[in-house]
Amino acid sequence: MTATDGIPGGDTQVLAQPTQHAHARVRQAHLVAAERHRRAAEANDQAARTHRAAAAEGIGDVATHRRAVRVYEAARDNHLRAAELAERMAGDP
C-alpha cells in the first residue's frame, strides 16, 4: 500500500496541495511580519529624531533625551534585522 493508493491516477499533486497552501500562508505571514518590523523601525527612527532635536534645543533633561536616542536607535536596528530575517524566512515566491 502506498500513499497514492485510492487517489484517482495516483495523483500526488492532490497530496501536495495542503502542503503548498500551508507554505503560502507561512510565506505571507513572514512578509506581513517583515512589513510590521519595517514600520516599527520607522517609528523608532522618528522617536530618535524627536529626542535628538529636543536634546539639541535643550528642552527638558538633555541627558535623558540622549539616552532615549540610544534606546530608540537600538530598537530601530533590532526591527530592521528582524524585518530582514522575516524576508529571508519568506523565501522566494
Gaussian input, Z-matrix of N, CA and C with variables (Angstrom, degrees):
# hf/3-21g

backbone

0 1
 N
 C     1     B1
 C     2     B2     1     A1
 N     3     B3     2     A2     1     D1
 C     4     B4     3     A3     2     D2
 C     5     B5     4     A4     3     D3
 N     6     B6     5     A5     4     D4
 C     7     B7     6     A6     5     D5
 C     8     B8     7     A7     6     D6
 N     9     B9     8     A8     7     D7
 C    10    B10     9     A9     8     D8
 C    11    B11    10    A10     9     D9
 N    12    B12    11    A11    10    D10
 C    13    B13    12    A12    11    D11
 C    14    B14    13    A13    12    D12
 N    15    B15    14    A14    13    D13
 C    16    B16    15    A15    14    D14
 C    17    B17    16    A16    15    D15
 N    18    B18    17    A17    16    D16
 C    19    B19    18    A18    17    D17
 C    20    B20    19    A19    18    D18
 N    21    B21    20    A20    19    D19
 C    22    B22    21    A21    20    D20
 C    23    B23    22    A22    21    D21
 N    24    B24    23    A23    22    D22
 C    25    B25    24    A24    23    D23
 C    26    B26    25    A25    24    D24
 N    27    B27    26    A26    25    D25
 C    28    B28    27    A27    26    D26
 C    29    B29    28    A28    27    D27
 N    30    B30    29    A29    28    D28
 C    31    B31    30    A30    29    D29
 C    32    B32    31    A31    30    D30
 N    33    B33    32    A32    31    D31
 C    34    B34    33    A33    32    D32
 C    35    B35    34    A34    33    D33
 N    36    B36    35    A35    34    D34
 C    37    B37    36    A36    35    D35
 C    38    B38    37    A37    36    D36
 N    39    B39    38    A38    37    D37
 C    40    B40    39    A39    38    D38
 C    41    B41    40    A40    39    D39
 N    42    B42    41    A41    40    D40
 C    43    B43    42    A42    41    D41
 C    44    B44    43    A43    42    D42
 N    45    B45    44    A44    43    D43
 C    46    B46    45    A45    44    D44
 C    47    B47    46    A46    45    D45
 N    48    B48    47    A47    46    D46
 C    49    B49    48    A48    47    D47
 C    50    B50    49    A49    48    D48
 N    51    B51    50    A50    49    D49
 C    52    B52    51    A51    50    D50
 C    53    B53    52    A52    51    D51
 N    54    B54    53    A53    52    D52
 C    55    B55    54    A54    53    D53
 C    56    B56    55    A55    54    D54
 N    57    B57    56    A56    55    D55
 C    58    B58    57    A57    56    D56
 C    59    B59    58    A58    57    D57
 N    60    B60    59    A59    58    D58
 C    61    B61    60    A60    59    D59
 C    62    B62    61    A61    60    D60
 N    63    B63    62    A62    61    D61
 C    64    B64    63    A63    62    D62
 C    65    B65    64    A64    63    D63
 N    66    B66    65    A65    64    D64
 C    67    B67    66    A66    65    D65
 C    68    B68    67    A67    66    D66
 N    69    B69    68    A68    67    D67
 C    70    B70    69    A69    68    D68
 C    71    B71    70    A70    69    D69
 N    72    B72    71    A71    70    D70
 C    73    B73    72    A72    71    D71
 C    74    B74    73    A73    72    D72
 N    75    B75    74    A74    73    D73
 C    76    B76    75    A75    74    D74
 C    77    B77    76    A76    75    D75
 N    78    B78    77    A77    76    D76
 C    79    B79    78    A78    77    D77
 C    80    B80    79    A79    78    D78
 N    81    B81    80    A80    79    D79
 C    82    B82    81    A81    80    D80
 C    83    B83    82    A82    81    D81
 N    84    B84    83    A83    82    D82
 C    85    B85    84    A84    83    D83
 C    86    B86    85    A85    84    D84
 N    87    B87    86    A86    85    D85
 C    88    B88    87    A87    86    D86
 C    89    B89    88    A88    87    D87
 N    90    B90    89    A89    88    D88
 C    91    B91    90    A90    89    D89
 C    92    B92    91    A91    90    D90
 N    93    B93    92    A92    91    D91
 C    94    B94    93    A93    92    D92
 C    95    B95    94    A94    93    D93
 N    96    B96    95    A95    94    D94
 C    97    B97    96    A96    95    D95
 C    98    B98    97    A97    96    D96
 N    99    B99    98    A98    97    D97
 C   100   B100    99    A99    98    D98
 C   101   B101   100   A100    99    D99
 N   102   B102   101   A101   100   D100
 C   103   B103   102   A102   101   D101
 C   104   B104   103   A103   102   D102
 N   105   B105   104   A104   103   D103
 C   106   B106   105   A105   104   D104
 C   107   B107   106   A106   105   D105
 N   108   B108   107   A107   106   D106
 C   109   B109   108   A108   107   D107
 C   110   B110   109   A109   108   D108
 N   111   B111   110   A110   109   D109
 C   112   B112   111   A111   110   D110
 C   113   B113   112   A112   111   D111
 N   114   B114   113   A113   112   D112
 C   115   B115   114   A114   113   D113
 C   116   B116   115   A115   114   D114
 N   117   B117   116   A116   115   D115
 C   118   B118   117   A117   116   D116
 C   119   B119   118   A118   117   D117
 N   120   B120   119   A119   118   D118
 C   121   B121   120   A120   119   D119
 C   122   B122   121   A121   120   D120
 N   123   B123   122   A122   121   D121
 C   124   B124   123   A123   122   D122
 C   125   B125   124   A124   123   D123
 N   126   B126   125   A125   124   D124
 C   127   B127   126   A126   125   D125
 C   128   B128   127   A127   126   D126
 N   129   B129   128   A128   127   D127
 C   130   B130   129   A129   128   D128
 C   131   B131   130   A130   129   D129
 N   132   B132   131   A131   130   D130
 C   133   B133   132   A132   131   D131
 C   134   B134   133   A133   132   D132
 N   135   B135   134   A134   133   D133
 C   136   B136   135   A135   134   D134
 C   137   B137   136   A136   135   D135
 N   138   B138   137   A137   136   D136
 C   139   B139   138   A138   137   D137
 C   140   B140   139   A139   138   D138
 N   141   B141   140   A140   139   D139
 C   142   B142   141   A141   140   D140
 C   143   B143   142   A142   141   D141
 N   144   B144   143   A143   142   D142
 C   145   B145   144   A144   143   D143
 C   146   B146   145   A145   144   D144
 N   147   B147   146   A146   145   D145
 C   148   B148   147   A147   146   D146
 C   149   B149   148   A148   147   D147
 N   150   B150   149   A149   148   D148
 C   151   B151   150   A150   149   D149
 C   152   B152   151   A151   150   D150
 N   153   B153   152   A152   151   D151
 C   154   B154   153   A153   152   D152
 C   155   B155   154   A154   153   D153
 N   156   B156   155   A155   154   D154
 C   157   B157   156   A156   155   D155
 C   158   B158   157   A157   156   D156
 N   159   B159   158   A158   157   D157
 C   160   B160   159   A159   158   D158
 C   161   B161   160   A160   159   D159
 N   162   B162   161   A161   160   D160
 C   163   B163   162   A162   161   D161
 C   164   B164   163   A163   162   D162
 N   165   B165   164   A164   163   D163
 C   166   B166   165   A165   164   D164
 C   167   B167   166   A166   165   D165
 N   168   B168   167   A167   166   D166
 C   169   B169   168   A168   167   D167
 C   170   B170   169   A169   168   D168
 N   171   B171   170   A170   169   D169
 C   172   B172   171   A171   170   D170
 C   173   B173   172   A172   171   D171
 N   174   B174   173   A173   172   D172
 C   175   B175   174   A174   173   D173
 C   176   B176   175   A175   174   D174
 N   177   B177   176   A176   175   D175
 C   178   B178   177   A177   176   D176
 C   179   B179   178   A178   177   D177
 N   180   B180   179   A179   178   D178
 C   181   B181   180   A180   179   D179
 C   182   B182   181   A181   180   D180
 N   183   B183   182   A182   181   D181
 C   184   B184   183   A183   182   D182
 C   185   B185   184   A184   183   D183
 N   186   B186   185   A185   184   D184
 C   187   B187   186   A186   185   D185
 C   188   B188   187   A187   186   D186
 N   189   B189   188   A188   187   D187
 C   190   B190   189   A189   188   D188
 C   191   B191   190   A190   189   D189
 N   192   B192   191   A191   190   D190
 C   193   B193   192   A192   191   D191
 C   194   B194   193   A193   192   D192
 N   195   B195   194   A194   193   D193
 C   196   B196   195   A195   194   D194
 C   197   B197   196   A196   195   D195
 N   198   B198   197   A197   196   D196
 C   199   B199   198   A198   197   D197
 C   200   B200   199   A199   198   D198
 N   201   B201   200   A200   199   D199
 C   202   B202   201   A201   200   D200
 C   203   B203   202   A202   201   D201
 N   204   B204   203   A203   202   D202
 C   205   B205   204   A204   203   D203
 C   206   B206   205   A205   204   D204
 N   207   B207   206   A206   205   D205
 C   208   B208   207   A207   206   D206
 C   209   B209   208   A208   207   D207
 N   210   B210   209   A209   208   D208
 C   211   B211   210   A210   209   D209
 C   212   B212   211   A211   210   D210
 N   213   B213   212   A212   211   D211
 C   214   B214   213   A213   212   D212
 C   215   B215   214   A214   213   D213
 N   216   B216   215   A215   214   D214
 C   217   B217   216   A216   215   D215
 C   218   B218   217   A217   216   D216
 N   219   B219   218   A218   217   D217
 C   220   B220   219   A219   218   D218
 C   221   B221   220   A220   219   D219
 N   222   B222   221   A221   220   D220
 C   223   B223   222   A222   221   D221
 C   224   B224   223   A223   222   D222
 N   225   B225   224   A224   223   D223
 C   226   B226   225   A225   224   D224
 C   227   B227   226   A226   225   D225
 N   228   B228   227   A227   226   D226
 C   229   B229   228   A228   227   D227
 C   230   B230   229   A229   228   D228
 N   231   B231   230   A230   229   D229
 C   232   B232   231   A231   230   D230
 C   233   B233   232   A232   231   D231
 N   234   B234   233   A233   232   D232
 C   235   B235   234   A234   233   D233
 C   236   B236   235   A235   234   D234
 N   237   B237   236   A236   235   D235
 C   238   B238   237   A237   236   D236
 C   239   B239   238   A238   237   D237
 N   240   B240   239   A239   238   D238
 C   241   B241   240   A240   239   D239
 C   242   B242   241   A241   240   D240
 N   243   B243   242   A242   241   D241
 C   244   B244   243   A243   242   D242
 C   245   B245   244   A244   243   D243
 N   246   B246   245   A245   244   D244
 C   247   B247   246   A246   245   D245
 C   248   B248   247   A247   246   D246
 N   249   B249   248   A248   247   D247
 C   250   B250   249   A249   248   D248
 C   251   B251   250   A250   249   D249
 N   252   B252   251   A251   250   D250
 C   253   B253   252   A252   251   D251
 C   254   B254   253   A253   252   D252
 N   255   B255   254   A254   253   D253
 C   256   B256   255   A255   254   D254
 C   257   B257   256   A256   255   D255
 N   258   B258   257   A257   256   D256
 C   259   B259   258   A258   257   D257
 C   260   B260   259   A259   258   D258
 N   261   B261   260   A260   259   D259
 C   262   B262   261   A261   260   D260
 C   263   B263   262   A262   261   D261
 N   264   B264   263   A263   262   D262
 C   265   B265   264   A264   263   D263
 C   266   B266   265   A265   264   D264
 N   267   B267   266   A266   265   D265
 C   268   B268   267   A267   266   D266
 C   269   B269   268   A268   267   D267
 N   270   B270   269   A269   268   D268
 C   271   B271   270   A270   269   D269
 C   272   B272   271   A271   270   D270
 N   273   B273   272   A272   271   D271
 C   274   B274   273   A273   272   D272
 C   275   B275   274   A274   273   D273
 N   276   B276   275   A275   274   D274
 C   277   B277   276   A276   275   D275
 C   278   B278   277   A277   276   D276

   B1=1.4539
   B2=1.5355
   B3=1.3182
   B4=1.4590
   B5=1.5239
   B6=1.3158
   B7=1.4636
   B8=1.5200
   B9=1.3323
   B10=1.4623
   B11=1.5178
   B12=1.3350
   B13=1.4659
   B14=1.5253
   B15=1.3109
   B16=1.4589
   B17=1.5178
   B18=1.3205
   B19=1.4642
   B20=1.5184
   B21=1.3371
   B22=1.4644
   B23=1.5236
   B24=1.3224
   B25=1.4613
   B26=1.5146
   B27=1.3285
   B28=1.4634
   B29=1.5223
   B30=1.3190
   B31=1.4665
   B32=1.5292
   B33=1.3102
   B34=1.4704
   B35=1.5218
   B36=1.3275
   B37=1.4652
   B38=1.5298
   B39=1.3275
   B40=1.4647
   B41=1.5218
   B42=1.3295
   B43=1.4630
   B44=1.5215
   B45=1.3212
   B46=1.4639
   B47=1.5240
   B48=1.3327
   B49=1.4651
   B50=1.5277
   B51=1.3273
   B52=1.4756
   B53=1.5309
   B54=1.3225
   B55=1.4631
   B56=1.5178
   B57=1.3292
   B58=1.4663
   B59=1.5243
   B60=1.3298
   B61=1.4667
   B62=1.5267
   B63=1.3103
   B64=1.4660
   B65=1.5209
   B66=1.3211
   B67=1.4651
   B68=1.5243
   B69=1.3203
   B70=1.4661
   B71=1.5262
   B72=1.3367
   B73=1.4680
   B74=1.5270
   B75=1.3117
   B76=1.4689
   B77=1.5242
   B78=1.3319
   B79=1.4675
   B80=1.5294
   B81=1.3339
   B82=1.4630
   B83=1.5252
   B84=1.3134
   B85=1.4675
   B86=1.5254
   B87=1.3277
   B88=1.4634
   B89=1.5314
   B90=1.3209
   B91=1.4653
   B92=1.5300
   B93=1.3206
   B94=1.4709
   B95=1.5272
   B96=1.3181
   B97=1.4719
   B98=1.5253
   B99=1.3270
   B100=1.4672
   B101=1.5251
   B102=1.3255
   B103=1.4640
   B104=1.5307
   B105=1.3079
   B106=1.4734
   B107=1.5228
   B108=1.3134
   B109=1.4701
   B110=1.5288
   B111=1.3421
   B112=1.4719
   B113=1.5257
   B114=1.3173
   B115=1.4735
   B116=1.5237
   B117=1.3120
   B118=1.4711
   B119=1.5256
   B120=1.3334
   B121=1.4657
   B122=1.5267
   B123=1.3289
   B124=1.4679
   B125=1.5313
   B126=1.3294
   B127=1.4707
   B128=1.5269
   B129=1.3242
   B130=1.4654
   B131=1.5235
   B132=1.3118
   B133=1.4626
   B134=1.5319
   B135=1.3315
   B136=1.4656
   B137=1.5275
   B138=1.3195
   B139=1.4693
   B140=1.5253
   B141=1.3306
   B142=1.4701
   B143=1.5259
   B144=1.3421
   B145=1.4741
   B146=1.5281
   B147=1.3233
   B148=1.4666
   B149=1.5284
   B150=1.3255
   B151=1.4690
   B152=1.5319
   B153=1.3181
   B154=1.4660
   B155=1.5272
   B156=1.3372
   B157=1.4664
   B158=1.5299
   B159=1.3282
   B160=1.4720
   B161=1.5216
   B162=1.3263
   B163=1.4694
   B164=1.5214
   B165=1.3346
   B166=1.4672
   B167=1.5277
   B168=1.3272
   B169=1.4613
   B170=1.5234
   B171=1.3309
   B172=1.4604
   B173=1.5169
   B174=1.3253
   B175=1.4679
   B176=1.5259
   B177=1.3124
   B178=1.4606
   B179=1.5181
   B180=1.3199
   B181=1.4636
   B182=1.5305
   B183=1.3079
   B184=1.4639
   B185=1.5246
   B186=1.3246
   B187=1.4691
   B188=1.5282
   B189=1.3207
   B190=1.4709
   B191=1.5246
   B192=1.3269
   B193=1.4688
   B194=1.5306
   B195=1.3079
   B196=1.4728
   B197=1.5295
   B198=1.3340
   B199=1.4794
   B200=1.5264
   B201=1.3180
   B202=1.4678
   B203=1.5266
   B204=1.3315
   B205=1.4682
   B206=1.5232
   B207=1.3240
   B208=1.4768
   B209=1.5283
   B210=1.3273
   B211=1.4709
   B212=1.5261
   B213=1.3297
   B214=1.4657
   B215=1.5280
   B216=1.3237
   B217=1.4652
   B218=1.5271
   B219=1.3208
   B220=1.4692
   B221=1.5292
   B222=1.3247
   B223=1.4685
   B224=1.5242
   B225=1.3334
   B226=1.4677
   B227=1.5204
   B228=1.3346
   B229=1.4663
   B230=1.5267
   B231=1.3292
   B232=1.4695
   B233=1.5240
   B234=1.3238
   B235=1.4654
   B236=1.5311
   B237=1.3175
   B238=1.4664
   B239=1.5255
   B240=1.3303
   B241=1.4767
   B242=1.5249
   B243=1.3233
   B244=1.4667
   B245=1.5287
   B246=1.3256
   B247=1.4681
   B248=1.5207
   B249=1.3190
   B250=1.4643
   B251=1.5319
   B252=1.3097
   B253=1.4649
   B254=1.5256
   B255=1.3232
   B256=1.4675
   B257=1.5246
   B258=1.3357
   B259=1.4661
   B260=1.5216
   B261=1.3281
   B262=1.4749
   B263=1.5202
   B264=1.3266
   B265=1.4663
   B266=1.5283
   B267=1.3326
   B268=1.4665
   B269=1.5220
   B270=1.3242
   B271=1.4633
   B272=1.5123
   B273=1.3100
   B274=1.4635
   B275=1.5235
   B276=1.3322
   B277=1.4812
   B278=1.5145
   A1=108.49
   A2=115.97
   A3=120.74
   A4=109.65
   A5=115.17
   A6=120.71
   A7=111.89
   A8=117.36
   A9=120.00
   A10=112.86
   A11=119.23
   A12=121.44
   A13=108.91
   A14=115.64
   A15=120.64
   A16=113.56
   A17=118.11
   A18=121.74
   A19=106.49
   A20=117.37
   A21=119.95
   A22=111.57
   A23=115.84
   A24=121.30
   A25=113.08
   A26=117.51
   A27=119.77
   A28=112.09
   A29=116.63
   A30=122.69
   A31=111.05
   A32=116.17
   A33=120.33
   A34=111.70
   A35=116.74
   A36=120.17
   A37=110.18
   A38=116.43
   A39=120.64
   A40=109.83
   A41=116.36
   A42=120.32
   A43=111.74
   A44=117.64
   A45=121.71
   A46=112.87
   A47=118.05
   A48=120.34
   A49=113.89
   A50=120.10
   A51=117.89
   A52=112.52
   A53=116.45
   A54=120.32
   A55=110.65
   A56=116.95
   A57=120.33
   A58=110.81
   A59=116.41
   A60=119.71
   A61=110.73
   A62=116.87
   A63=120.39
   A64=110.52
   A65=117.14
   A66=120.54
   A67=110.39
   A68=116.83
   A69=120.23
   A70=110.50
   A71=116.95
   A72=120.05
   A73=111.09
   A74=116.56
   A75=120.46
   A76=109.92
   A77=116.70
   A78=120.57
   A79=110.02
   A80=115.92
   A81=120.14
   A82=110.87
   A83=117.39
   A84=120.83
   A85=110.88
   A86=117.46
   A87=120.17
   A88=111.03
   A89=117.29
   A90=119.78
   A91=110.75
   A92=117.06
   A93=120.77
   A94=109.83
   A95=116.86
   A96=120.57
   A97=110.63
   A98=116.81
   A99=120.42
   A100=110.54
   A101=116.64
   A102=120.46
   A103=110.80
   A104=117.15
   A105=119.91
   A106=111.16
   A107=117.08
   A108=119.92
   A109=110.70
   A110=117.28
   A111=119.32
   A112=110.69
   A113=116.38
   A114=119.50
   A115=111.41
   A116=117.26
   A117=120.46
   A118=110.10
   A119=116.87
   A120=120.81
   A121=110.20
   A122=116.71
   A123=120.59
   A124=110.92
   A125=116.69
   A126=120.33
   A127=110.69
   A128=116.73
   A129=120.06
   A130=111.10
   A131=117.05
   A132=120.41
   A133=110.26
   A134=116.41
   A135=120.46
   A136=110.70
   A137=117.27
   A138=120.81
   A139=110.57
   A140=116.70
   A141=120.29
   A142=110.28
   A143=116.64
   A144=119.88
   A145=110.90
   A146=116.41
   A147=120.92
   A148=110.66
   A149=116.85
   A150=120.25
   A151=111.25
   A152=116.86
   A153=119.89
   A154=109.69
   A155=116.42
   A156=120.65
   A157=110.85
   A158=116.98
   A159=120.43
   A160=110.69
   A161=116.74
   A162=120.19
   A163=110.13
   A164=116.40
   A165=120.52
   A166=111.55
   A167=116.52
   A168=120.70
   A169=112.33
   A170=116.86
   A171=120.41
   A172=113.87
   A173=116.66
   A174=121.08
   A175=108.96
   A176=117.07
   A177=120.70
   A178=112.05
   A179=115.35
   A180=121.73
   A181=109.11
   A182=116.43
   A183=122.35
   A184=111.42
   A185=117.65
   A186=120.48
   A187=110.99
   A188=116.32
   A189=120.04
   A190=110.11
   A191=117.24
   A192=120.70
   A193=110.59
   A194=116.94
   A195=119.98
   A196=111.29
   A197=115.97
   A198=119.13
   A199=110.09
   A200=116.35
   A201=120.62
   A202=110.62
   A203=116.82
   A204=120.30
   A205=109.66
   A206=117.58
   A207=120.86
   A208=111.41
   A209=115.81
   A210=120.05
   A211=110.45
   A212=117.02
   A213=120.09
   A214=111.92
   A215=117.41
   A216=119.32
   A217=110.99
   A218=117.23
   A219=120.32
   A220=110.26
   A221=116.65
   A222=120.26
   A223=110.34
   A224=116.87
   A225=121.07
   A226=110.29
   A227=116.00
   A228=120.33
   A229=111.69
   A230=116.81
   A231=120.29
   A232=111.12
   A233=117.07
   A234=120.15
   A235=111.16
   A236=117.14
   A237=119.00
   A238=110.87
   A239=116.95
   A240=119.98
   A241=110.73
   A242=116.63
   A243=120.17
   A244=111.01
   A245=117.19
   A246=120.55
   A247=110.46
   A248=116.26
   A249=120.57
   A250=110.65
   A251=116.54
   A252=120.97
   A253=110.80
   A254=117.43
   A255=120.79
   A256=110.88
   A257=117.12
   A258=120.04
   A259=110.96
   A260=116.80
   A261=119.38
   A262=110.66
   A263=116.25
   A264=119.69
   A265=111.39
   A266=117.02
   A267=120.08
   A268=110.31
   A269=116.71
   A270=120.62
   A271=112.58
   A272=114.77
   A273=121.65
   A274=109.74
   A275=115.85
   A276=118.47
   A277=112.55
   D1=134.22
   D2=-179.89
   D3=-118.83
   D4=173.31
   D5=-179.21
   D6=-66.24
   D7=-22.65
   D8=-177.37
   D9=-96.13
   D10=-0.70
   D11=176.89
   D12=-60.47
   D13=133.63
   D14=178.51
   D15=87.32
   D16=-4.69
   D17=176.43
   D18=-99.28
   D19=125.27
   D20=-177.21
   D21=-52.31
   D22=124.12
   D23=178.37
   D24=70.20
   D25=10.13
   D26=-179.34
   D27=61.31
   D28=36.98
   D29=-173.71
   D30=-70.39
   D31=100.86
   D32=179.41
   D33=-71.53
   D34=-18.99
   D35=178.37
   D36=-61.79
   D37=-35.87
   D38=178.49
   D39=-61.75
   D40=-39.12
   D41=178.98
   D42=-69.54
   D43=-31.62
   D44=-175.30
   D45=-79.97
   D46=-19.91
   D47=-175.06
   D48=-57.02
   D49=-48.30
   D50=179.76
   D51=-58.66
   D52=-37.77
   D53=178.80
   D54=-66.78
   D55=-42.67
   D56=179.35
   D57=-62.39
   D58=-41.35
   D59=178.97
   D60=-65.70
   D61=-39.75
   D62=178.25
   D63=-63.69
   D64=-41.59
   D65=179.04
   D66=-63.77
   D67=-40.10
   D68=178.90
   D69=-63.95
   D70=-40.74
   D71=179.17
   D72=-66.23
   D73=-41.68
   D74=179.34
   D75=-65.40
   D76=-42.28
   D77=178.65
   D78=-60.01
   D79=-46.87
   D80=179.98
   D81=-61.79
   D82=-40.72
   D83=178.87
   D84=-61.95
   D85=-39.27
   D86=178.54
   D87=-68.30
   D88=-38.08
   D89=178.02
   D90=-66.01
   D91=-39.34
   D92=176.92
   D93=-64.57
   D94=-43.34
   D95=178.56
   D96=-61.37
   D97=-41.08
   D98=179.22
   D99=-61.14
   D100=-43.41
   D101=179.51
   D102=-64.49
   D103=-40.99
   D104=178.08
   D105=-63.69
   D106=-39.71
   D107=177.82
   D108=-66.06
   D109=-38.89
   D110=177.52
   D111=-62.65
   D112=-42.36
   D113=179.13
   D114=-66.16
   D115=-39.63
   D116=177.04
   D117=-64.24
   D118=-38.15
   D119=177.83
   D120=-62.99
   D121=-41.46
   D122=178.12
   D123=-63.17
   D124=-41.71
   D125=179.28
   D126=-64.25
   D127=-41.51
   D128=178.26
   D129=-66.98
   D130=-36.42
   D131=177.76
   D132=-64.59
   D133=-41.97
   D134=177.75
   D135=-63.15
   D136=-41.57
   D137=178.69
   D138=-63.36
   D139=-40.30
   D140=178.28
   D141=-63.01
   D142=-42.61
   D143=178.87
   D144=-63.04
   D145=-41.02
   D146=-179.82
   D147=-62.73
   D148=-46.03
   D149=179.68
   D150=-68.44
   D151=-35.73
   D152=177.84
   D153=-63.15
   D154=-42.98
   D155=179.19
   D156=-65.56
   D157=-41.25
   D158=178.99
   D159=-63.35
   D160=-39.86
   D161=178.07
   D162=-65.20
   D163=-42.06
   D164=-179.01
   D165=-64.18
   D166=-33.57
   D167=-179.87
   D168=-87.00
   D169=-3.83
   D170=178.75
   D171=72.64
   D172=25.20
   D173=179.53
   D174=-80.62
   D175=125.10
   D176=178.35
   D177=66.35
   D178=-152.89
   D179=-178.50
   D180=-83.61
   D181=107.82
   D182=-175.90
   D183=-60.84
   D184=-39.89
   D185=-179.69
   D186=-62.04
   D187=-38.55
   D188=178.53
   D189=-65.57
   D190=-41.53
   D191=177.66
   D192=-61.98
   D193=-41.91
   D194=-179.56
   D195=-65.03
   D196=-39.43
   D197=175.89
   D198=-64.04
   D199=-41.23
   D200=179.46
   D201=-61.94
   D202=-38.94
   D203=177.40
   D204=-58.76
   D205=-46.55
   D206=-179.86
   D207=-62.14
   D208=-41.44
   D209=-179.67
   D210=-65.19
   D211=-47.59
   D212=-178.62
   D213=-67.16
   D214=-36.13
   D215=176.88
   D216=-66.14
   D217=-39.39
   D218=177.48
   D219=-65.01
   D220=-41.95
   D221=178.46
   D222=-64.09
   D223=-41.55
   D224=177.45
   D225=-58.30
   D226=-48.68
   D227=-178.85
   D228=-62.13
   D229=-39.14
   D230=177.36
   D231=-63.50
   D232=-41.80
   D233=178.94
   D234=-67.06
   D235=-37.66
   D236=177.73
   D237=-64.47
   D238=-40.76
   D239=176.45
   D240=-64.51
   D241=-40.61
   D242=179.54
   D243=-65.56
   D244=-38.43
   D245=177.51
   D246=-63.73
   D247=-43.20
   D248=178.69
   D249=-62.04
   D250=-43.59
   D251=179.21
   D252=-63.77
   D253=-44.31
   D254=179.66
   D255=-62.03
   D256=-38.79
   D257=177.27
   D258=-65.35
   D259=-41.02
   D260=177.31
   D261=-64.07
   D262=-39.82
   D263=-179.86
   D264=-67.98
   D265=-28.76
   D266=177.33
   D267=-66.23
   D268=-31.35
   D269=178.23
   D270=70.39
   D271=-173.72
   D272=178.84
   D273=-79.81
   D274=147.85
   D275=179.66
   D276=-65.16

